[in-house]
Amino acid sequence: MLLWDYFKETESFIKRIFFFYEGIRYEGSGVMQWNPAKGFHIAAQVKPENEIPFSKNIGSVDLRPSRRIYMQLGSNSLAIIPEVRLNELDLLINHHVVLNVGRVIFIQRRDDKHERKSWSGAGLYELADKPIFPDTIATETKIGDSKPLESFSRAGLYHDDPSGEQIIGRFIENKYFEANWSFPKEIWSKNYGWQIANGIKEAISILDGQEIKMRVREVYYENKYVYEVNALGKTSSLDSISRLFDNDVLKRNEIVNLAKFFVKGGEKAGICRNIFQQIIESSHQKSWQANELLLATILEAALRNLYNHPFKSGANKQENKIDINKHLKRFREEYLSKDVEVGRKWKNTIYEVVKAQKQLRDKNAHPDWMFSQGGEYSKDETTKALDNMVILSRFYGTMIKALAGFENLTPVSYKPVTDWKIMSIERGVKKPEQN
């Protein structure tokens, strides 16, 4: 159960606000307001620890590094703004601090010490779409003296491992998902209890093809609660072309294992995170050409990172050249099935992946803007481009699962775009939706 009510507007008195600016400590008091649509608004009057005459030339005002601000809200409550830029003139001349920020971390100390055997916490997530979760939620409704009516929905996540790991999640609003977790101390570190909130967000985002935002995360320690509130950023959803998986129902083990993979971190987790962020970035492009080109470059970037082949500025062309076929062969042998029959299927899939990547990269590096037959905007070329985008997107999903340690992966089959329910394949209008 979340301690912070994200949906409720609040106003708190700041008993003491303090920070350092150019080596001088400033301190004062003020008010902090919270609105879920706007974030935090903070207004405070502060003064420097040592009064100094203001002699700064206005023309010399420049951007200063972000700094951290501390706020004492009560005897046991501390709030931290991790990074923010200050209005230099208002601070130095008027000693005012007026801030609009989206993210604040709170530390609530307890008077009593509560012994805990697990790192436990909770998170609130905002989603762009409502996926079908693996577990069923039963709801009982009773009207007056009538017999209770029971309804069921696939809106839950229930992971209860014999080791003591537990993740329980459910939809609480139209687009909000709440998760609670508990991980035994003898197995997992203190940092794990904090980072699992991000892991859950990244796992569901990737598996369901949407950019989820974590709005609240809370972790409960023996003598304090720590919680973060974040109103920054908007959610978004990938279209059917760019999705990494064609999941009808999310799988419990995939959510949990992928979440734990991201929490453990490391180079492979960083590569997977970048693959997904680049796909999100490509989907936000205003033109199809930019969308296609950015999607095509992800494959080379992932392989360069994985096999330590950086692009060196100033090096000759041959030194910077990367053999995608060679690296994908190595990737198949190291991360995909070594079974002869399945391996043969993967060879065919990788052949299609390489061809799709080359076609998208080359055609958008040399555009012609022609609608006539064979031109970039012709119906045949547009359909081919959409098919290539599907091939690459689904393979990127396979790469993420493989790097995350998923075993016995098999090639994904998909329908050509011509077999989909086509709304329009004209660029810049609407993208097709799959059956």
Secondary structure in CASP SS format (residue, H / E / C, confidence):
PFRMAT SS
TARGET T0000
AUTHOR 0000-0000-0000
METHOD secondary structure of the structure
MODEL  1
M C 1.00
L C 1.00
L C 1.00
W C 1.00
D C 1.00
Y C 1.00
F C 1.00
K C 1.00
E C 1.00
T E 1.00
E E 1.00
S E 1.00
F E 1.00
I E 1.00
K E 1.00
R E 1.00
I E 1.00
F E 1.00
F E 1.00
F E 1.00
Y E 1.00
E C 1.00
G C 1.00
I E 1.00
R E 1.00
Y E 1.00
E E 1.00
G E 1.00
S E 1.00
G E 1.00
V E 1.00
M E 1.00
Q E 1.00
W E 1.00
N E 1.00
P C 1.00
A C 1.00
K C 1.00
G E 1.00
F E 1.00
H E 1.00
I E 1.00
A E 1.00
A E 1.00
Q E 1.00
V E 1.00
K E 1.00
P E 1.00
E C 1.00
N C 1.00
E C 1.00
I C 1.00
P C 1.00
F C 1.00
S C 1.00
K C 1.00
N C 1.00
I H 1.00
G H 1.00
S H 1.00
V C 1.00
D C 1.00
L C 1.00
R C 1.00
P C 1.00
S C 1.00
R E 1.00
R E 1.00
I E 1.00
Y E 1.00
M E 1.00
Q E 1.00
L E 1.00
G E 1.00
S C 1.00
N C 1.00
S E 1.00
L E 1.00
A E 1.00
I E 1.00
I E 1.00
P E 1.00
E E 1.00
V E 1.00
R C 1.00
L C 1.00
N C 1.00
E H 1.00
L H 1.00
D H 1.00
L H 1.00
L H 1.00
I H 1.00
N H 1.00
H C 1.00
H E 1.00
V E 1.00
V E 1.00
L E 1.00
N E 1.00
V E 1.00
G C 1.00
R E 1.00
V E 1.00
I E 1.00
F E 1.00
I E 1.00
Q E 1.00
R E 1.00
R C 1.00
D C 1.00
D C 1.00
K C 1.00
H C 1.00
E C 1.00
R C 1.00
K C 1.00
S E 1.00
W E 1.00
S E 1.00
G E 1.00
A E 1.00
G E 1.00
L E 1.00
Y E 1.00
E E 1.00
L C 1.00
A C 1.00
D C 1.00
K C 1.00
P C 1.00
I C 1.00
F C 1.00
P C 1.00
D E 1.00
T E 1.00
I E 1.00
A E 1.00
T E 1.00
E E 1.00
T E 1.00
K C 1.00
I C 1.00
G C 1.00
D C 1.00
S C 1.00
K C 1.00
P C 1.00
L E 1.00
E E 1.00
S E 1.00
F E 1.00
S E 1.00
R E 1.00
A E 1.00
G E 1.00
L E 1.00
Y E 1.00
H E 1.00
D E 1.00
D C 1.00
P C 1.00
S C 1.00
G C 1.00
E C 1.00
Q E 1.00
I E 1.00
I E 1.00
G E 1.00
R E 1.00
F E 1.00
I C 1.00
E C 1.00
N C 1.00
K C 1.00
Y E 1.00
F E 1.00
E E 1.00
A E 1.00
N E 1.00
W E 1.00
S E 1.00
F E 1.00
P E 1.00
K C 1.00
E C 1.00
I C 1.00
W C 1.00
S C 1.00
K H 1.00
N H 1.00
Y H 1.00
G H 1.00
W H 1.00
Q H 1.00
I H 1.00
A H 1.00
N H 1.00
G H 1.00
I H 1.00
K H 1.00
E H 1.00
A H 1.00
I H 1.00
S H 1.00
I H 1.00
L H 1.00
D H 1.00
G C 1.00
Q E 1.00
E E 1.00
I C 1.00
K E 1.00
M E 1.00
R E 1.00
V E 1.00
R E 1.00
E E 1.00
V E 1.00
Y E 1.00
Y C 1.00
E C 1.00
N C 1.00
K E 1.00
Y E 1.00
V E 1.00
Y E 1.00
E E 1.00
V E 1.00
N E 1.00
A C 1.00
L C 1.00
G C 1.00
K C 1.00
T C 1.00
S E 1.00
S E 1.00
L C 1.00
D C 1.00
S C 1.00
I C 1.00
S C 1.00
R C 1.00
L C 1.00
F C 1.00
D C 1.00
N C 1.00
D C 1.00
V C 1.00
L C 1.00
K C 1.00
R H 1.00
N H 1.00
E H 1.00
I H 1.00
V H 1.00
N H 1.00
L H 1.00
A H 1.00
K H 1.00
F H 1.00
F H 1.00
V H 1.00
K H 1.00
G C 1.00
G C 1.00
E H 1.00
K H 1.00
A H 1.00
G H 1.00
I H 1.00
C H 1.00
R H 1.00
N H 1.00
I H 1.00
F H 1.00
Q H 1.00
Q H 1.00
I H 1.00
I H 1.00
E H 1.00
S H 1.00
S H 1.00
H C 1.00
Q C 1.00
K C 1.00
S C 1.00
W H 1.00
Q H 1.00
A H 1.00
N H 1.00
E H 1.00
L H 1.00
L H 1.00
L H 1.00
A H 1.00
T H 1.00
I H 1.00
L H 1.00
E H 1.00
A H 1.00
A H 1.00
L H 1.00
R H 1.00
N H 1.00
L H 1.00
Y C 1.00
N C 1.00
H C 1.00
P C 1.00
F C 1.00
K C 1.00
S C 1.00
G C 1.00
A C 1.00
N C 1.00
K H 1.00
Q H 1.00
E H 1.00
N H 1.00
K C 1.00
I C 1.00
D C 1.00
I H 1.00
N H 1.00
K H 1.00
H H 1.00
L H 1.00
K H 1.00
R H 1.00
F H 1.00
R H 1.00
E H 1.00
E H 1.00
Y H 1.00
L C 1.00
S C 1.00
K C 1.00
D C 1.00
V H 1.00
E H 1.00
V H 1.00
G H 1.00
R H 1.00
K H 1.00
W H 1.00
K H 1.00
N H 1.00
T H 1.00
I H 1.00
Y H 1.00
E H 1.00
V H 1.00
V H 1.00
K H 1.00
A H 1.00
Q H 1.00
K H 1.00
Q H 1.00
L H 1.00
R H 1.00
D H 1.00
K H 1.00
N H 1.00
A H 1.00
H C 1.00
P C 1.00
D C 1.00
W C 1.00
M C 1.00
F C 1.00
S C 1.00
Q C 1.00
G C 1.00
G C 1.00
E C 1.00
Y C 1.00
S C 1.00
K H 1.00
D H 1.00
E H 1.00
T H 1.00
T H 1.00
K H 1.00
A H 1.00
L H 1.00
D H 1.00
N H 1.00
M H 1.00
V H 1.00
I H 1.00
L H 1.00
S H 1.00
R H 1.00
F H 1.00
Y H 1.00
G H 1.00
T H 1.00
M H 1.00
I H 1.00
K H 1.00
A H 1.00
L H 1.00
A C 1.00
G C 1.00
F C 1.00
E C 1.00
N C 1.00
L C 1.00
T C 1.00
P C 1.00
V C 1.00
S C 1.00
Y C 1.00
K C 1.00
P C 1.00
V H 1.00
T H 1.00
D H 1.00
W C 1.00
K E 1.00
I C 1.00
M C 1.00
S C 1.00
I C 1.00
E C 1.00
R C 1.00
G C 1.00
V C 1.00
K C 1.00
K C 1.00
P C 1.00
E E 1.00
Q C 1.00
N C 1.00
END
